[in-house]
Every structure is written in C-alpha cells, then in structure tokens.
C-alpha cells in the first residue's frame, strides 16, 4: 500500500508529460475546433457588418423623420 502511495507522484508526472507530448502530435479533434472557431468568427463579422449598415440606414431614416416633423403644421 505504501509503495503505491509513494509511486503516485511519479506516475502522475509520467502521465502528464505523456499527455503533453501526445497533445501536440494528436490531430483527431483539431479540425472540429478549427471549424467551430471559423464559424463563430464568420457569425460575429456578419453581425457587425449588418449592425454597421443597418445603423447607418436607421440614422438616415431618423434624420428624414425628424426633419419632416418640423415641416408639418
């Protein structure tokens, strides 16, 4: 029992270093992560583009509405 307790830190170190070494070489899940990041990036850029164009259009529309309001008697 004591032997297992004393070997535990060494086994944890070996497992962690093995995981780190294999993490750089393993490419199984990498493509899914890249696709997810790219989809999020495209969605954010689309929202920003729509926000800018829609904001300019709404600002112009509001200017027309408020300018027309002062001309109505």
N, C-alpha and C positions, 0 to 999 in steps of 0.2 A: 504494500500500500504506500509506504513512504517512498519507494522507488518511483512509483507513478507520479506522486506529488512533486518530487524533485525533477523529474523529466518533463513536467508540464511546461515550464517556461521555454525549454529548448525546443519542444515540439511546436509550441505556438510560434516561435521565431522562424522555424523551418517552414511552417505552413504559410506564414505571412510573406516571407521572402519568395517562396514559390509562387504565391498568388500574384505578387508584384511583377515577377519575371514573366509569367504567363499572360498577364493582363495586357502588356504591350504587344504580344505576338498573336493574341486571340482576336479574330476579326468577325466572329459569328454575329454578334449583336450590333456591330458598328454601323452597318448600313441602315438599320431601323432608326437608330439615333440620329443619323445624318438626315434622313428623310423627315423625321419629326421636326428637327431644328429648321430645316429649309421651309417646311410648310408653315411653321409659326412665323418665320421671317417674312414670307410672302403675304400672309394674312395681315401682319402688322403694317407692312408697306402699303397694302391695298386700303386699309382703313385710314392711314394717314393721307394717302392721295385723295380718297373720297372726301375726307374731312376738309382738306385744303380747298378743293374745287367746290364743294357744297357750301363751305363757309363764305367764299368769295361771291357765289351766286346769291346766297341769302343776304349778304351785306348789300349787294346791289339792289336786290328786291326791296329790302327795308328802306334804302335811300329813296327809291321811287315811291314807296308808300307814304313815307313821312313828307316828302316834297309835295305829293299830290294832296295830302291832308291840309296843308296850309293854303292851297288854292281853292278849296271848296268853301263856298259861303252859305 
